[in-house]
């Protein structure tokens, strides 16, 4: 059994209008499915337990190699 879409075609058209896009009915259906997939993925990320994960600014450690400050005349 297929669940009804969480995003209605009218909502897709509204989003398109905000982005100043003109969509055909086929594009509205396609983008509606794409938006549903994005929402499903975001929901799966929300379900992750990240309590023990420390925030990071980069995916890999960065070591800044800076030269020593020296006064030069």
Predicted model as a PDB file, atoms N, CA, C, CB and O in Angstrom, pLDDT in the B-factor column:
MODEL        1                                                                  
ATOM      1  N   UNK A   1       0.841  -1.180   0.000  1.00 49.00           N  
ATOM      2  CA  UNK A   1       0.000   0.000   0.000  1.00 49.00           C  
ATOM      3  C   UNK A   1       0.888   1.247   0.000  1.00 49.00           C  
ATOM      4  CB  UNK A   1      -0.958  -0.004   1.222  1.00 49.00           C  
ATOM      5  O   UNK A   1       1.810   1.356   0.809  1.00 49.00           O  
ATOM      6  N   UNK A   2       0.615   2.164  -0.887  1.00 56.00           N  
ATOM      7  CA  UNK A   2       1.399   3.386  -1.028  1.00 56.00           C  
ATOM      8  C   UNK A   2       0.865   4.464  -0.104  1.00 56.00           C  
ATOM      9  CB  UNK A   2       1.387   3.877  -2.481  1.00 56.00           C  
ATOM     10  O   UNK A   2      -0.342   4.693  -0.020  1.00 56.00           O  
ATOM     11  N   UNK A   3       1.787   5.121   0.588  1.00 63.00           N  
ATOM     12  CA  UNK A   3       1.380   6.216   1.460  1.00 63.00           C  
ATOM     13  C   UNK A   3       1.131   7.463   0.621  1.00 63.00           C  
ATOM     14  CB  UNK A   3       2.451   6.489   2.546  1.00 63.00           C  
ATOM     15  O   UNK A   3       1.789   7.665  -0.400  1.00 63.00           O  
ATOM     16  N   UNK A   4       0.194   8.295   1.040  1.00 59.00           N  
ATOM     17  CA  UNK A   4      -0.017   9.553   0.310  1.00 59.00           C  
ATOM     18  C   UNK A   4       1.204  10.453   0.477  1.00 59.00           C  
ATOM     19  CB  UNK A   4      -1.301  10.280   0.811  1.00 59.00           C  
ATOM     20  O   UNK A   4       1.874  10.394   1.508  1.00 59.00           O  
ATOM     21  N   UNK A   5       1.499  11.275  -0.509  1.00 61.00           N  
ATOM     22  CA  UNK A   5       2.667  12.150  -0.404  1.00 61.00           C  
ATOM     23  C   UNK A   5       2.512  13.142   0.735  1.00 61.00           C  
ATOM     24  CB  UNK A   5       2.894  12.895  -1.714  1.00 61.00           C  
ATOM     25  O   UNK A   5       1.419  13.631   1.018  1.00 61.00           O  
ATOM     26  N   UNK A   6       3.635  13.426   1.380  1.00 84.00           N  
ATOM     27  CA  UNK A   6       3.611  14.421   2.446  1.00 84.00           C  
ATOM     28  C   UNK A   6       3.638  15.825   1.856  1.00 84.00           C  
ATOM     29  CB  UNK A   6       4.797  14.218   3.406  1.00 84.00           C  
ATOM     30  O   UNK A   6       3.198  16.782   2.493  1.00 84.00           O  
ATOM     31  N   UNK A   7       4.149  15.942   0.654  1.00 92.00           N  
ATOM     32  CA  UNK A   7       4.199  17.240  -0.025  1.00 92.00           C  
ATOM     33  C   UNK A   7       3.181  17.196  -1.155  1.00 92.00           C  
ATOM     34  CB  UNK A   7       5.651  17.565  -0.568  1.00 92.00           C  
ATOM     35  O   UNK A   7       3.249  16.343  -2.039  1.00 92.00           O  
ATOM     36  N   UNK A   8       2.254  18.112  -1.112  1.00 94.00           N  
ATOM     37  CA  UNK A   8       1.207  18.147  -2.128  1.00 94.00           C  
ATOM     38  C   UNK A   8       1.718  18.866  -3.378  1.00 94.00           C  
ATOM     39  CB  UNK A   8      -0.066  18.843  -1.580  1.00 94.00           C  
ATOM     40  O   UNK A   8       2.670  19.643  -3.300  1.00 94.00           O  
ATOM     41  N   UNK A   9       1.096  18.613  -4.517  1.00 95.00           N  
ATOM     42  CA  UNK A   9       1.475  19.349  -5.730  1.00 95.00           C  
ATOM     43  C   UNK A   9       1.366  20.861  -5.561  1.00 95.00           C  
ATOM     44  CB  UNK A   9       0.609  18.911  -6.890  1.00 95.00           C  
ATOM     45  O   UNK A   9       2.162  21.607  -6.130  1.00 95.00           O  
ATOM     46  N   UNK A  10       0.387  21.317  -4.783  1.00 96.00           N  
ATOM     47  CA  UNK A  10       0.261  22.762  -4.541  1.00 96.00           C  
ATOM     48  C   UNK A  10       1.467  23.296  -3.779  1.00 96.00           C  
ATOM     49  CB  UNK A  10      -1.028  23.067  -3.759  1.00 96.00           C  
ATOM     50  O   UNK A  10       1.925  24.409  -4.040  1.00 96.00           O  
ATOM     51  N   UNK A  11       1.983  22.505  -2.836  1.00 96.00           N  
ATOM     52  CA  UNK A  11       3.172  22.927  -2.101  1.00 96.00           C  
ATOM     53  C   UNK A  11       4.397  22.965  -3.009  1.00 96.00           C  
ATOM     54  CB  UNK A  11       3.425  21.992  -0.918  1.00 96.00           C  
ATOM     55  O   UNK A  11       5.232  23.862  -2.896  1.00 96.00           O  
ATOM     56  N   UNK A  12       4.503  21.987  -3.911  1.00 96.00           N  
ATOM     57  CA  UNK A  12       5.611  21.991  -4.870  1.00 96.00           C  
ATOM     58  C   UNK A  12       5.518  23.229  -5.758  1.00 96.00           C  
ATOM     59  CB  UNK A  12       5.600  20.699  -5.734  1.00 96.00           C  
ATOM     60  O   UNK A  12       6.525  23.890  -6.014  1.00 96.00           O  
ATOM     61  N   UNK A  13       4.320  23.541  -6.224  1.00 97.00           N  
ATOM     62  CA  UNK A  13       4.133  24.738  -7.055  1.00 97.00           C  
ATOM     63  C   UNK A  13       4.479  26.008  -6.273  1.00 97.00           C  
ATOM     64  CB  UNK A  13       2.680  24.813  -7.571  1.00 97.00           C  
ATOM     65  O   UNK A  13       5.061  26.942  -6.825  1.00 97.00           O  
ATOM     66  N   UNK A  14       4.118  26.040  -4.990  1.00 97.00           N  
ATOM     67  CA  UNK A  14       4.435  27.205  -4.148  1.00 97.00           C  
ATOM     68  C   UNK A  14       5.957  27.356  -4.013  1.00 97.00           C  
ATOM     69  CB  UNK A  14       3.774  27.064  -2.737  1.00 97.00           C  
ATOM     70  O   UNK A  14       6.491  28.456  -4.160  1.00 97.00           O  
ATOM     71  N   UNK A  15       6.641  26.256  -3.736  1.00 96.00           N  
ATOM     72  CA  UNK A  15       8.104  26.295  -3.632  1.00 96.00           C  
ATOM     73  C   UNK A  15       8.714  26.747  -4.950  1.00 96.00           C  
ATOM     74  CB  UNK A  15       8.663  24.911  -3.232  1.00 96.00           C  
ATOM     75  O   UNK A  15       9.644  27.553  -4.966  1.00 96.00           O  
ATOM     76  N   UNK A  16       8.186  26.227  -6.058  1.00 97.00           N  
ATOM     77  CA  UNK A  16       8.684  26.620  -7.374  1.00 97.00           C  
ATOM     78  C   UNK A  16       8.454  28.109  -7.626  1.00 97.00           C  
ATOM     79  CB  UNK A  16       8.007  25.789  -8.471  1.00 97.00           C  
ATOM     80  O   UNK A  16       9.313  28.792  -8.184  1.00 97.00           O  
ATOM     81  N   UNK A  17       7.305  28.598  -7.215  1.00 97.00           N  
ATOM     82  CA  UNK A  17       6.993  30.019  -7.392  1.00 97.00           C  
ATOM     83  C   UNK A  17       7.968  30.876  -6.573  1.00 97.00           C  
ATOM     84  CB  UNK A  17       5.522  30.315  -6.973  1.00 97.00           C  
ATOM     85  O   UNK A  17       8.420  31.919  -7.044  1.00 97.00           O  
ATOM     86  N   UNK A  18       8.291  30.439  -5.352  1.00 97.00           N  
ATOM     87  CA  UNK A  18       9.260  31.173  -4.532  1.00 97.00           C  
ATOM     88  C   UNK A  18      10.635  31.206  -5.191  1.00 97.00           C  
ATOM     89  CB  UNK A  18       9.365  30.542  -3.140  1.00 97.00           C  
ATOM     90  O   UNK A  18      11.371  32.184  -5.065  1.00 97.00           O  
ATOM     91  N   UNK A  19      10.974  30.127  -5.897  1.00 97.00           N  
ATOM     92  CA  UNK A  19      12.268  30.048  -6.591  1.00 97.00           C  
ATOM     93  C   UNK A  19      12.182  30.631  -8.002  1.00 97.00           C  
ATOM     94  CB  UNK A  19      12.747  28.589  -6.658  1.00 97.00           C  
ATOM     95  O   UNK A  19      13.149  30.593  -8.763  1.00 97.00           O  
ATOM     96  N   UNK A  20      11.016  31.167  -8.334  1.00 98.00           N  
ATOM     97  CA  UNK A  20      10.768  31.755  -9.646  1.00 98.00           C  
ATOM     98  C   UNK A  20      10.995  30.744 -10.773  1.00 98.00           C  
ATOM     99  CB  UNK A  20      11.663  32.971  -9.851  1.00 98.00           C  
ATOM    100  O   UNK A  20      11.628  31.040 -11.787  1.00 98.00           O  
ATOM    101  N   UNK A  21      10.448  29.523 -10.555  1.00 96.00           N  
ATOM    102  CA  UNK A  21      10.533  28.458 -11.548  1.00 96.00           C  
ATOM    103  C   UNK A  21       9.148  28.188 -12.103  1.00 96.00           C  
ATOM    104  CB  UNK A  21      11.143  27.170 -10.939  1.00 96.00           C  
ATOM    105  O   UNK A  21       8.161  28.175 -11.367  1.00 96.00           O  
ATOM    106  N   UNK A  22       9.087  27.974 -13.392  1.00 97.00           N  
ATOM    107  CA  UNK A  22       7.843  27.565 -14.032  1.00 97.00           C  
ATOM    108  C   UNK A  22       7.943  26.064 -14.280  1.00 97.00           C  
ATOM    109  CB  UNK A  22       7.583  28.362 -15.372  1.00 97.00           C  
ATOM    110  O   UNK A  22       8.818  25.611 -15.018  1.00 97.00           O  
ATOM    111  N   UNK A  23       7.046  25.292 -13.663  1.00 96.00           N  
ATOM    112  CA  UNK A  23       7.104  23.837 -13.781  1.00 96.00           C  
ATOM    113  C   UNK A  23       5.884  23.303 -14.515  1.00 96.00           C  
ATOM    114  CB  UNK A  23       7.211  23.192 -12.398  1.00 96.00           C  
ATOM    115  O   UNK A  23       4.772  23.805 -14.357  1.00 96.00           O  
ATOM    116  N   UNK A  24       6.118  22.273 -15.322  1.00 97.00           N  
ATOM    117  CA  UNK A  24       5.009  21.555 -15.940  1.00 97.00           C  
ATOM    118  C   UNK A  24       4.431  20.593 -14.908  1.00 97.00           C  
ATOM    119  CB  UNK A  24       5.469  20.791 -17.228  1.00 97.00           C  
ATOM    120  O   UNK A  24       5.029  20.382 -13.852  1.00 97.00           O  
ATOM    121  N   UNK A  25       3.276  20.012 -15.205  1.00 96.00           N  
ATOM    122  CA  UNK A  25       2.674  19.054 -14.284  1.00 96.00           C  
ATOM    123  C   UNK A  25       3.585  17.847 -14.069  1.00 96.00           C  
ATOM    124  CB  UNK A  25       1.312  18.599 -14.808  1.00 96.00           C  
ATOM    125  O   UNK A  25       3.661  17.322 -12.958  1.00 96.00           O  
ATOM    126  N   UNK A  26       4.278  17.400 -15.123  1.00 96.00           N  
ATOM    127  CA  UNK A  26       5.218  16.277 -14.981  1.00 96.00           C  
ATOM    128  C   UNK A  26       6.381  16.653 -14.060  1.00 96.00           C  
ATOM    129  CB  UNK A  26       5.757  15.844 -16.366  1.00 96.00           C  
ATOM    130  O   UNK A  26       6.826  15.840 -13.250  1.00 96.00           O  
ATOM    131  N   UNK A  27       6.863  17.877 -14.187  1.00 97.00           N  
ATOM    132  CA  UNK A  27       7.955  18.340 -13.330  1.00 97.00           C  
ATOM    133  C   UNK A  27       7.497  18.476 -11.883  1.00 97.00           C  
ATOM    134  CB  UNK A  27       8.502  19.680 -13.835  1.00 97.00           C  
ATOM    135  O   UNK A  27       8.263  18.185 -10.964  1.00 97.00           O  
ATOM    136  N   UNK A  28       6.274  18.909 -11.670  1.00 97.00           N  
ATOM    137  CA  UNK A  28       5.726  19.013 -10.319  1.00 97.00           C  
ATOM    138  C   UNK A  28       5.715  17.639  -9.668  1.00 97.00           C  
ATOM    139  CB  UNK A  28       4.300  19.614 -10.344  1.00 97.00           C  
ATOM    140  O   UNK A  28       6.111  17.499  -8.511  1.00 97.00           O  
ATOM    141  N   UNK A  29       5.260  16.614 -10.406  1.00 95.00           N  
ATOM    142  CA  UNK A  29       5.247  15.254  -9.852  1.00 95.00           C  
ATOM    143  C   UNK A  29       6.669  14.774  -9.575  1.00 95.00           C  
ATOM    144  CB  UNK A  29       4.535  14.280 -10.817  1.00 95.00           C  
ATOM    145  O   UNK A  29       6.926  14.190  -8.523  1.00 95.00           O  
ATOM    146  N   UNK A  30       7.598  15.012 -10.507  1.00 96.00           N  
ATOM    147  CA  UNK A  30       8.981  14.555 -10.344  1.00 96.00           C  
ATOM    148  C   UNK A  30       9.652  15.261  -9.164  1.00 96.00           C  
ATOM    149  CB  UNK A  30       9.784  14.802 -11.637  1.00 96.00           C  
ATOM    150  O   UNK A  30      10.295  14.615  -8.337  1.00 96.00           O  
ATOM    151  N   UNK A  31       9.503  16.579  -9.087  1.00 96.00           N  
ATOM    152  CA  UNK A  31      10.121  17.321  -7.988  1.00 96.00           C  
ATOM    153  C   UNK A  31       9.457  16.969  -6.652  1.00 96.00           C  
ATOM    154  CB  UNK A  31      10.027  18.838  -8.248  1.00 96.00           C  
ATOM    155  O   UNK A  31      10.116  16.970  -5.612  1.00 96.00           O  
ATOM    156  N   UNK A  32       8.181  16.676  -6.679  1.00 95.00           N  
ATOM    157  CA  UNK A  32       7.506  16.242  -5.456  1.00 95.00           C  
ATOM    158  C   UNK A  32       8.120  14.956  -4.934  1.00 95.00           C  
ATOM    159  CB  UNK A  32       6.007  16.048  -5.704  1.00 95.00           C  
ATOM    160  O   UNK A  32       8.348  14.815  -3.733  1.00 95.00           O  
ATOM    161  N   UNK A  33       8.387  14.017  -5.833  1.00 94.00           N  
ATOM    162  CA  UNK A  33       9.029  12.756  -5.429  1.00 94.00           C  
ATOM    163  C   UNK A  33      10.448  13.014  -4.925  1.00 94.00           C  
ATOM    164  CB  UNK A  33       9.058  11.755  -6.612  1.00 94.00           C  
ATOM    165  O   UNK A  33      10.881  12.406  -3.947  1.00 94.00           O  
ATOM    166  N   UNK A  34      11.168  13.913  -5.590  1.00 95.00           N  
ATOM    167  CA  UNK A  34      12.530  14.246  -5.153  1.00 95.00           C  
ATOM    168  C   UNK A  34      12.514  14.880  -3.758  1.00 95.00           C  
ATOM    169  CB  UNK A  34      13.203  15.204  -6.166  1.00 95.00           C  
ATOM    170  O   UNK A  34      13.340  14.538  -2.912  1.00 95.00           O  
ATOM    171  N   UNK A  35      11.584  15.793  -3.520  1.00 94.00           N  
ATOM    172  CA  UNK A  35      11.487  16.441  -2.211  1.00 94.00           C  
ATOM    173  C   UNK A  35      11.120  15.432  -1.123  1.00 94.00           C  
ATOM    174  CB  UNK A  35      10.450  17.573  -2.251  1.00 94.00           C  
ATOM    175  O   UNK A  35      11.603  15.524   0.005  1.00 94.00           O  
ATOM    176  N   UNK A  36      10.255  14.460  -1.473  1.00 94.00           N  
ATOM    177  CA  UNK A  36       9.919  13.399  -0.525  1.00 94.00           C  
ATOM    178  C   UNK A  36      11.163  12.602  -0.148  1.00 94.00           C  
ATOM    179  CB  UNK A  36       8.848  12.466  -1.116  1.00 94.00           C  
ATOM    180  O   UNK A  36      11.365  12.286   1.024  1.00 94.00           O  
ATOM    181  N   UNK A  37      11.997  12.277  -1.135  1.00 94.00           N  
ATOM    182  CA  UNK A  37      13.221  11.519  -0.871  1.00 94.00           C  
ATOM    183  C   UNK A  37      14.171  12.325   0.020  1.00 94.00           C  
ATOM    184  CB  UNK A  37      13.921  11.143  -2.198  1.00 94.00           C  
ATOM    185  O   UNK A  37      14.812  11.766   0.911  1.00 94.00           O  
ATOM    186  N   UNK A  38      14.260  13.613  -0.214  1.00 94.00           N  
ATOM    187  CA  UNK A  38      15.125  14.474   0.605  1.00 94.00           C  
ATOM    188  C   UNK A  38      14.613  14.507   2.042  1.00 94.00           C  
ATOM    189  CB  UNK A  38      15.186  15.914   0.020  1.00 94.00           C  
ATOM    190  O   UNK A  38      15.405  14.422   2.981  1.00 94.00           O  
ATOM    191  N   UNK A  39      13.297  14.630   2.225  1.00 91.00           N  
ATOM    192  CA  UNK A  39      12.727  14.635   3.573  1.00 91.00           C  
ATOM    193  C   UNK A  39      12.938  13.300   4.276  1.00 91.00           C  
ATOM    194  CB  UNK A  39      11.240  14.961   3.517  1.00 91.00           C  
ATOM    195  O   UNK A  39      13.205  13.270   5.477  1.00 91.00           O  
ATOM    196  N   UNK A  40      12.820  12.194   3.539  1.00 92.00           N  
ATOM    197  CA  UNK A  40      13.066  10.878   4.125  1.00 92.00           C  
ATOM    198  C   UNK A  40      14.516  10.753   4.579  1.00 92.00           C  
ATOM    199  CB  UNK A  40      12.727   9.766   3.118  1.00 92.00           C  
ATOM    200  O   UNK A  40      14.788  10.218   5.654  1.00 92.00           O  
ATOM    201  N   UNK A  41      15.445  11.244   3.764  1.00 94.00           N  
ATOM    202  CA  UNK A  41      16.858  11.184   4.129  1.00 94.00           C  
ATOM    203  C   UNK A  41      17.133  12.053   5.358  1.00 94.00           C  
ATOM    204  CB  UNK A  41      17.740  11.632   2.947  1.00 94.00           C  
ATOM    205  O   UNK A  41      17.860  11.640   6.262  1.00 94.00           O  
ATOM    206  N   UNK A  42      16.558  13.242   5.388  1.00 92.00           N  
ATOM    207  CA  UNK A  42      16.738  14.126   6.545  1.00 92.00           C  
ATOM    208  C   UNK A  42      16.170  13.468   7.802  1.00 92.00           C  
ATOM    209  CB  UNK A  42      16.057  15.497   6.300  1.00 92.00           C  
ATOM    210  O   UNK A  42      16.751  13.603   8.879  1.00 92.00           O  
ATOM    211  N   UNK A  43      15.052  12.764   7.683  1.00 90.00           N  
ATOM    212  CA  UNK A  43      14.469  12.070   8.834  1.00 90.00           C  
ATOM    213  C   UNK A  43      15.393  10.954   9.312  1.00 90.00           C  
ATOM    214  CB  UNK A  43      13.084  11.497   8.477  1.00 90.00           C  
ATOM    215  O   UNK A  43      15.512  10.718  10.514  1.00 90.00           O  
ATOM    216  N   UNK A  44      16.048  10.268   8.374  1.00 93.00           N  
ATOM    217  CA  UNK A  44      16.968   9.205   8.786  1.00 93.00           C  
ATOM    218  C   UNK A  44      18.173   9.801   9.516  1.00 93.00           C  
ATOM    219  CB  UNK A  44      17.435   8.381   7.560  1.00 93.00           C  
ATOM    220  O   UNK A  44      18.701   9.180  10.439  1.00 93.00           O  
ATOM    221  N   UNK A  45      18.613  10.991   9.117  1.00 91.00           N  
ATOM    222  CA  UNK A  45      19.714  11.647   9.825  1.00 91.00           C  
ATOM    223  C   UNK A  45      19.280  12.094  11.217  1.00 91.00           C  
ATOM    224  CB  UNK A  45      20.226  12.849   9.023  1.00 91.00           C  
ATOM    225  O   UNK A  45      20.058  12.018  12.169  1.00 91.00           O  
ATOM    226  N   UNK A  46      18.052  12.555  11.333  1.00 91.00           N  
ATOM    227  CA  UNK A  46      17.530  12.983  12.631  1.00 91.00           C  
ATOM    228  C   UNK A  46      17.465  11.816  13.611  1.00 91.00           C  
ATOM    229  CB  UNK A  46      16.141  13.608  12.466  1.00 91.00           C  
ATOM    230  O   UNK A  46      17.562  12.019  14.821  1.00 91.00           O  
ATOM    231  N   UNK A  47      17.301  10.589  13.098  1.00 92.00           N  
ATOM    232  CA  UNK A  47      17.162   9.418  13.951  1.00 92.00           C  
ATOM    233  C   UNK A  47      18.497   8.931  14.512  1.00 92.00           C  
ATOM    234  CB  UNK A  47      16.501   8.306  13.182  1.00 92.00           C  
ATOM    235  O   UNK A  47      18.512   8.074  15.396  1.00 92.00           O  
ATOM    236  N   UNK A  48      19.618   9.459  14.017  1.00 93.00           N  
ATOM    237  CA  UNK A  48      20.927   9.014  14.486  1.00 93.00           C  
ATOM    238  C   UNK A  48      21.184   9.472  15.912  1.00 93.00           C  
ATOM    239  CB  UNK A  48      22.025   9.533  13.566  1.00 93.00           C  
ATOM    240  O   UNK A  48      20.818  10.582  16.297  1.00 93.00           O  
ATOM    241  N   UNK A  49      21.823   8.595  16.697  1.00 93.00           N  
ATOM    242  CA  UNK A  49      22.200   8.942  18.066  1.00 93.00           C  
ATOM    243  C   UNK A  49      23.594   9.566  18.018  1.00 93.00           C  
ATOM    244  CB  UNK A  49      22.168   7.679  19.015  1.00 93.00           C  
ATOM    245  O   UNK A  49      24.585   8.862  17.823  1.00 93.00           O  
ATOM    246  N   UNK A  50      23.669  10.856  18.192  1.00 91.00           N  
ATOM    247  CA  UNK A  50      24.932  11.581  18.097  1.00 91.00           C  
ATOM    248  C   UNK A  50      25.363  12.177  19.434  1.00 91.00           C  
ATOM    249  CB  UNK A  50      24.819  12.679  17.064  1.00 91.00           C  
ATOM    250  O   UNK A  50      26.179  13.098  19.470  1.00 91.00           O  
ATOM    251  N   UNK A  51      24.824  11.660  20.518  1.00 92.00           N  
ATOM    252  CA  UNK A  51      25.142  12.213  21.838  1.00 92.00           C  
ATOM    253  C   UNK A  51      26.619  12.124  22.178  1.00 92.00           C  
ATOM    254  CB  UNK A  51      24.345  11.502  22.897  1.00 92.00           C  
ATOM    255  O   UNK A  51      27.154  13.022  22.828  1.00 92.00           O  
ATOM    256  N   UNK A  52      27.296  11.051  21.749  1.00 92.00           N  
ATOM    257  CA  UNK A  52      28.707  10.859  22.087  1.00 92.00           C  
ATOM    258  C   UNK A  52      29.660  11.322  20.989  1.00 92.00           C  
ATOM    259  CB  UNK A  52      28.961   9.409  22.386  1.00 92.00           C  
ATOM    260  O   UNK A  52      30.854  11.030  21.047  1.00 92.00           O  
ATOM    261  N   UNK A  53      29.155  12.030  20.002  1.00 89.00           N  
ATOM    262  CA  UNK A  53      29.989  12.499  18.895  1.00 89.00           C  
ATOM    263  C   UNK A  53      30.353  13.958  19.142  1.00 89.00           C  
ATOM    264  CB  UNK A  53      29.256  12.332  17.524  1.00 89.00           C  
ATOM    265  O   UNK A  53      29.480  14.807  19.318  1.00 89.00           O  
ATOM    266  N   UNK A  54      31.650  14.235  19.152  1.00 86.00           N  
ATOM    267  CA  UNK A  54      32.103  15.604  19.371  1.00 86.00           C  
ATOM    268  C   UNK A  54      31.963  16.413  18.085  1.00 86.00           C  
ATOM    269  CB  UNK A  54      33.564  15.623  19.865  1.00 86.00           C  
ATOM    270  O   UNK A  54      32.206  15.891  16.997  1.00 86.00           O  
ATOM    271  N   UNK A  55      31.580  17.667  18.196  1.00 86.00           N  
ATOM    272  CA  UNK A  55      31.492  18.510  16.994  1.00 86.00           C  
ATOM    273  C   UNK A  55      32.866  18.668  16.354  1.00 86.00           C  
ATOM    274  CB  UNK A  55      30.903  19.898  17.339  1.00 86.00           C  
ATOM    275  O   UNK A  55      33.884  18.690  17.046  1.00 86.00           O  
ATOM    276  N   UNK A  56      32.885  18.776  15.048  1.00 82.00           N  
ATOM    277  CA  UNK A  56      34.136  18.953  14.317  1.00 82.00           C  
ATOM    278  C   UNK A  56      33.956  20.065  13.287  1.00 82.00           C  
ATOM    279  CB  UNK A  56      34.576  17.625  13.629  1.00 82.00           C  
ATOM    280  O   UNK A  56      32.876  20.244  12.726  1.00 82.00           O  
ATOM    281  N   UNK A  57      35.022  20.795  13.055  1.00 80.00           N  
ATOM    282  CA  UNK A  57      34.962  21.838  12.033  1.00 80.00           C  
ATOM    283  C   UNK A  57      35.419  21.314  10.683  1.00 80.00           C  
ATOM    284  CB  UNK A  57      35.813  23.033  12.442  1.00 80.00           C  
ATOM    285  O   UNK A  57      35.085  21.888   9.647  1.00 80.00           O  
ATOM    286  N   UNK A  58      36.187  20.217  10.688  1.00 79.00           N  
ATOM    287  CA  UNK A  58      36.671  19.605   9.449  1.00 79.00           C  
ATOM    288  C   UNK A  58      36.570  18.089   9.573  1.00 79.00           C  
ATOM    289  CB  UNK A  58      38.140  20.039   9.142  1.00 79.00           C  
ATOM    290  O   UNK A  58      36.611  17.543  10.675  1.00 79.00           O  
ATOM    291  N   UNK A  59      36.439  17.428   8.451  1.00 80.00           N  
ATOM    292  CA  UNK A  59      36.349  15.969   8.453  1.00 80.00           C  
ATOM    293  C   UNK A  59      37.691  15.319   8.770  1.00 80.00           C  
ATOM    294  CB  UNK A  59      35.840  15.474   7.108  1.00 80.00           C  
ATOM    295  O   UNK A  59      37.739  14.208   9.299  1.00 80.00           O  
ATOM    296  N   UNK A  60      38.768  16.006   8.447  1.00 80.00           N  
ATOM    297  CA  UNK A  60      40.107  15.486   8.730  1.00 80.00           C  
ATOM    298  C   UNK A  60      40.849  16.515   9.564  1.00 80.00           C  
ATOM    299  CB  UNK A  60      40.890  15.163   7.411  1.00 80.00           C  
ATOM    300  O   UNK A  60      40.603  17.714   9.429  1.00 80.00           O  
ATOM    301  N   UNK A  61      41.765  16.058  10.437  1.00 78.00           N  
ATOM    302  CA  UNK A  61      42.502  17.024  11.255  1.00 78.00           C  
ATOM    303  C   UNK A  61      43.391  17.914  10.386  1.00 78.00           C  
ATOM    304  CB  UNK A  61      43.354  16.294  12.307  1.00 78.00           C  
ATOM    305  O   UNK A  61      44.027  17.447   9.441  1.00 78.00           O  
ATOM    306  N   UNK A  62      43.419  19.177  10.717  1.00 77.00           N  
ATOM    307  CA  UNK A  62      44.255  20.123   9.989  1.00 77.00           C  
ATOM    308  C   UNK A  62      45.330  20.650  10.925  1.00 77.00           C  
ATOM    309  CB  UNK A  62      43.409  21.287   9.404  1.00 77.00           C  
ATOM    310  O   UNK A  62      45.033  21.157  12.007  1.00 77.00           O  
ATOM    311  N   UNK A  63      46.571  20.526  10.503  1.00 78.00           N  
ATOM    312  CA  UNK A  63      47.678  21.093  11.263  1.00 78.00           C  
ATOM    313  C   UNK A  63      48.151  22.330  10.522  1.00 78.00           C  
ATOM    314  CB  UNK A  63      48.845  20.059  11.454  1.00 78.00           C  
ATOM    315  O   UNK A  63      48.609  22.245   9.383  1.00 78.00           O  
ATOM    316  N   UNK A  64      48.037  23.474  11.170  1.00 77.00           N  
ATOM    317  CA  UNK A  64      48.488  24.711  10.551  1.00 77.00           C  
ATOM    318  C   UNK A  64      49.994  24.828  10.707  1.00 77.00           C  
ATOM    319  CB  UNK A  64      47.774  25.934  11.171  1.00 77.00           C  
ATOM    320  O   UNK A  64      50.525  24.826  11.818  1.00 77.00           O  
ATOM    321  N   UNK A  65      50.651  24.926   9.604  1.00 77.00           N  
ATOM    322  CA  UNK A  65      52.101  25.094   9.627  1.00 77.00           C  
ATOM    323  C   UNK A  65      52.397  26.576   9.458  1.00 77.00           C  
ATOM    324  CB  UNK A  65      52.801  24.242   8.509  1.00 77.00           C  
ATOM    325  O   UNK A  65      52.330  27.117   8.354  1.00 77.00           O  
ATOM    326  N   UNK A  66      52.723  27.213  10.556  1.00 82.00           N  
ATOM    327  CA  UNK A  66      52.997  28.640  10.536  1.00 82.00           C  
ATOM    328  C   UNK A  66      54.471  28.868  10.819  1.00 82.00           C  
ATOM    329  CB  UNK A  66      52.119  29.390  11.560  1.00 82.00           C  
ATOM    330  O   UNK A  66      55.081  28.171  11.629  1.00 82.00           O  
ATOM    331  N   UNK A  67      55.019  29.840  10.149  1.00 82.00           N  
ATOM    332  CA  UNK A  67      56.424  30.165  10.408  1.00 82.00           C  
ATOM    333  C   UNK A  67      56.516  30.971  11.690  1.00 82.00           C  
ATOM    334  CB  UNK A  67      57.050  30.950   9.220  1.00 82.00           C  
ATOM    335  O   UNK A  67      55.549  31.602  12.117  1.00 82.00           O  
ATOM    336  N   UNK A  68      57.666  30.940  12.281  1.00 85.00           N  
ATOM    337  CA  UNK A  68      57.907  31.703  13.491  1.00 85.00           C  
ATOM    338  C   UNK A  68      57.972  33.193  13.145  1.00 85.00           C  
ATOM    339  CB  UNK A  68      59.213  31.236  14.186  1.00 85.00           C  
ATOM    340  O   UNK A  68      58.570  33.577  12.140  1.00 85.00           O  
ATOM    341  N   UNK A  69      57.358  34.021  13.977  1.00 85.00           N  
ATOM    342  CA  UNK A  69      57.436  35.462  13.771  1.00 85.00           C  
ATOM    343  C   UNK A  69      58.838  35.954  14.112  1.00 85.00           C  
ATOM    344  CB  UNK A  69      56.377  36.198  14.625  1.00 85.00           C  
ATOM    345  O   UNK A  69      59.371  35.667  15.184  1.00 85.00           O  
ATOM    346  N   UNK A  70      59.416  36.693  13.187  1.00 87.00           N  
ATOM    347  CA  UNK A  70      60.739  37.275  13.426  1.00 87.00           C  
ATOM    348  C   UNK A  70      60.736  38.711  12.964  1.00 87.00           C  
ATOM    349  CB  UNK A  70      61.850  36.473  12.703  1.00 87.00           C  
ATOM    350  O   UNK A  70      60.155  39.032  11.927  1.00 87.00           O  
ATOM    351  N   UNK A  71      61.375  39.577  13.718  1.00 90.00           N  
ATOM    352  CA  UNK A  71      61.506  40.957  13.337  1.00 90.00           C  
ATOM    353  C   UNK A  71      62.654  41.071  12.351  1.00 90.00           C  
ATOM    354  CB  UNK A  71      61.727  41.859  14.569  1.00 90.00           C  
ATOM    355  O   UNK A  71      63.768  40.630  12.633  1.00 90.00           O  
ATOM    356  N   UNK A  72      62.387  41.657  11.205  1.00 87.00           N  
ATOM    357  CA  UNK A  72      63.414  41.817  10.180  1.00 87.00           C  
ATOM    358  C   UNK A  72      63.525  43.310   9.884  1.00 87.00           C  
ATOM    359  CB  UNK A  72      63.074  40.989   8.875  1.00 87.00           C  
ATOM    360  O   UNK A  72      62.521  43.987   9.661  1.00 87.00           O  
ATOM    361  N   UNK A  73      64.779  43.821   9.884  1.00 80.00           N  
ATOM    362  CA  UNK A  73      64.957  45.247   9.602  1.00 80.00           C  
ATOM    363  C   UNK A  73      65.462  45.430   8.203  1.00 80.00           C  
ATOM    364  CB  UNK A  73      65.919  45.896  10.598  1.00 80.00           C  
ATOM    365  O   UNK A  73      65.678  46.561   7.767  1.00 80.00           O  
TER     366      UNK A  73                                                      
ENDMDL                                                                          
END                                                                             
